Amino acid sequence: MWIPITIDKYVKVHLKNNPDENEKVLRVRIEAAMEDYRNGVKCKCGKDIWVVGSASAPFACFSCISGKDYPRGDYEIDGALDKMDKYGRRNINEMDPRHINGMFDDDGYEIKRDTIKMPPLCLNCLKNYSEDWEEKLLCDLNRNDQRNVKEFKCGTYCKL
């Protein structure tokens, strides 16, 4: 997981570990990397850039810079913590723990309810019109799991 940090605090930490670095130059590079992030600049692999890393290795993501799949105690500027992969998906391992909620698939990617297709069978099901949020959650997960299947099947279907 990322350790959120402000630009000012990161500059202090970086300069403590790299005393020969010029503070003004470092700050300009980090602010430029943050601006690139805000403008949607992506790494060559398609992922969001790692702002802290891109201050030294421009236009690159965490994986391409560090060789690691996910951050584990690495710093990232707090304004750049909403990372997405090249398909526009967010992984739970790259999210600020304070902002994790919702549904995630087995690989840790966020499932957005409004992107789950509604099969015709569900339109004729009582559970689709239920006010019970647990029923809705189970239905959404079932539909998401079968999103690439030709014939949708539901073991809890209740005809209207």
C-alpha positions as CSV (number, residue, x, y, z in Angstrom):
1,M,0.0,0.0,0.0
2,W,1.0,3.6,-0.6
3,I,2.1,5.9,2.2
4,P,0.3,9.2,1.4
5,I,2.6,12.2,1.7
6,T,2.4,15.9,0.8
7,I,4.9,17.4,-1.6
8,D,6.4,19.5,1.2
9,K,6.9,16.5,3.5
10,Y,8.3,14.3,0.7
11,V,10.8,17.0,-0.2
12,K,12.0,17.0,3.4
13,V,12.3,13.2,3.5
14,H,14.0,13.1,0.1
15,L,16.5,15.8,1.0
16,K,17.3,14.1,4.3
17,N,18.3,10.9,2.4
18,N,19.8,12.8,-0.5
19,P,21.5,15.9,0.9
20,D,23.3,16.8,-2.3
21,E,20.0,17.2,-4.2
22,N,18.9,20.8,-5.0
23,E,15.6,21.5,-3.2
24,K,14.2,23.9,-5.8
25,V,15.0,21.5,-8.7
26,L,13.4,18.6,-6.8
27,R,10.3,20.5,-6.0
28,V,9.9,21.6,-9.7
29,R,10.3,18.0,-10.9
30,I,7.7,16.7,-8.4
31,E,5.2,19.5,-9.2
32,A,5.8,18.8,-13.0
33,A,5.1,15.1,-12.4
34,M,2.0,15.9,-10.4
35,E,0.8,18.1,-13.3
36,D,1.5,15.3,-15.7
37,Y,-0.6,13.0,-13.5
38,R,-3.5,15.4,-13.4
39,N,-3.3,15.8,-17.2
40,G,-3.7,12.0,-17.6
41,V,-0.1,11.3,-18.8
42,K,0.4,7.5,-18.7
43,C,3.4,5.2,-18.5
44,K,4.4,3.4,-21.6
45,C,2.7,0.3,-20.2
46,G,-0.6,2.2,-19.9
47,K,-0.8,2.7,-16.1
48,D,-0.9,6.0,-14.3
49,I,2.5,7.5,-13.6
50,W,4.0,7.2,-10.1
51,V,4.4,10.9,-9.2
52,V,7.2,10.4,-6.7
53,G,9.1,8.1,-9.0
54,S,8.4,10.2,-12.1
55,A,10.3,13.1,-10.5
56,S,13.4,11.1,-11.3
57,A,12.3,8.7,-14.1
58,P,9.7,10.8,-16.0
59,F,6.4,9.3,-17.3
60,A,6.7,5.9,-15.6
61,C,4.5,3.9,-13.3
62,F,5.5,2.2,-10.0
63,S,5.9,-1.2,-11.6
64,C,8.1,0.0,-14.5
65,I,10.3,2.0,-12.1
66,S,10.6,-0.3,-9.2
67,G,10.0,-3.7,-10.8
68,K,7.5,-4.6,-8.1
69,D,3.8,-5.3,-8.8
70,Y,2.4,-3.3,-5.9
71,P,3.6,-0.7,-3.5
72,R,4.4,-1.9,0.0
73,G,5.2,1.1,2.2
74,D,6.3,3.3,-0.7
75,Y,5.5,7.0,-0.8
76,E,3.1,8.7,-3.2
77,I,1.9,12.3,-3.2
78,D,-1.5,12.3,-1.5
79,G,-3.1,14.1,-4.5
80,A,-2.2,11.2,-6.8
81,L,-3.5,8.2,-4.9
82,D,-6.5,7.3,-7.1
83,K,-4.4,5.1,-9.5
84,M,-6.0,3.2,-12.4
85,D,-4.6,0.6,-14.7
86,K,-4.6,0.9,-18.5
87,Y,-8.2,-0.4,-18.6
88,G,-9.4,2.3,-16.2
89,R,-9.7,-0.1,-13.2
90,R,-8.5,0.6,-9.7
91,N,-6.7,-2.1,-7.7
92,I,-7.4,-2.4,-3.9
93,N,-3.6,-2.7,-3.3
94,E,-3.0,0.8,-4.8
95,M,-5.8,2.6,-3.0
96,D,-5.7,4.7,0.1
97,P,-7.1,2.4,2.8
98,R,-9.3,5.3,4.1
99,H,-11.1,5.3,0.8
100,I,-11.7,1.6,0.2
101,N,-15.3,0.6,-0.2
102,G,-17.5,-1.2,-2.6
103,M,-17.0,-4.5,-4.5
104,F,-13.8,-6.0,-5.7
105,D,-13.1,-9.0,-7.9
106,D,-10.8,-11.9,-7.1
107,D,-7.8,-10.0,-8.5
108,G,-8.5,-7.0,-6.3
109,Y,-10.0,-4.7,-9.0
110,E,-12.9,-2.5,-8.2
111,I,-16.3,-3.5,-9.6
112,K,-18.5,-0.6,-10.5
113,R,-22.2,-1.5,-10.2
114,D,-23.2,0.7,-13.1
115,T,-21.0,-1.3,-15.5
116,I,-22.5,-4.7,-14.7
117,K,-24.8,-5.8,-17.5
118,M,-28.4,-6.8,-16.6
119,P,-29.3,-10.1,-18.3
120,P,-32.9,-10.5,-19.4
121,L,-33.5,-13.2,-16.8
122,C,-32.9,-10.7,-14.0
123,L,-35.6,-8.4,-15.3
124,N,-38.2,-11.1,-14.6
125,C,-36.8,-11.9,-11.1
126,L,-38.3,-10.8,-7.8
127,K,-34.9,-10.3,-6.3
128,N,-34.0,-7.7,-8.8
129,Y,-36.7,-5.5,-7.3
130,S,-35.9,-6.3,-3.7
131,E,-34.9,-3.5,-1.2
132,D,-32.6,-5.9,0.6
133,W,-29.0,-4.7,-0.1
134,E,-27.5,-8.1,0.6
135,E,-29.7,-9.6,-2.2
136,K,-28.7,-6.8,-4.5
137,L,-25.0,-7.4,-3.7
138,L,-25.2,-11.2,-4.3
139,C,-27.1,-10.6,-7.6
140,D,-24.4,-8.0,-8.7
141,L,-21.6,-10.4,-7.9
142,N,-23.3,-13.3,-9.7
143,R,-23.9,-11.1,-12.8
144,N,-20.3,-9.8,-12.7
145,D,-18.9,-13.4,-12.4
146,Q,-20.8,-14.4,-15.5
147,R,-20.2,-11.2,-17.5
148,N,-18.4,-13.1,-20.3
149,V,-20.7,-16.2,-20.4
150,K,-23.1,-16.6,-23.3
151,E,-26.0,-18.1,-21.2
152,F,-26.6,-16.5,-17.8
153,K,-27.6,-18.9,-15.1
154,C,-29.0,-18.0,-11.6
155,G,-29.6,-20.6,-8.9
156,T,-31.8,-18.2,-6.9
157,Y,-34.0,-17.0,-9.7
158,C,-37.6,-16.2,-8.4
159,K,-40.1,-15.5,-11.3
160,L,-42.3,-12.5,-10.9
